[in-house]
């Protein structure tokens, strides 16, 4: 079975990554401005005993609302 990891890239000098989910579909409860940014999904699977990993194209989440 593949494993999923949704990562949020934070624009800092170190380009920090935050893990935000481990399911095939990203769900964010109680979203806040901290969740804004670029996200991508990293999927890993073993095929014939060899680890295979692929990353999705990034998506951008923008939070709009009151502070």
NORPEFEN-V954781 format. One record per backbone hydrogen bond with DSSP energy under -1.0 kcal/mol. CO is the residue of the C=O (numbers start at 0). NH is the residue of the N-H. E is the energy in kcal/mol with one decimal. If there is no record, write none. Layout:
[[CO,NH,E] [CO,NH,E]]
This chain:
[[2,43,-2.3] [4,41,-2.8] [5,19,-3.2] [6,39,-2.0] [7,17,-2.3] [9,11,-1.5] [11,14,-1.1] [15,9,-3.3] [17,7,-2.8] [20,5,-2.6] [31,34,-2.0] [32,35,-1.5] [36,60,-2.9] [37,8,-3.0] [38,58,-2.7] [39,6,-2.8] [40,55,-2.5] [41,4,-1.3] [42,53,-2.2] [43,2,-2.8] [44,51,-3.6] [46,49,-1.7] [49,46,-2.7] [51,44,-2.6] [53,42,-2.9] [58,38,-3.1] [60,36,-2.3]]
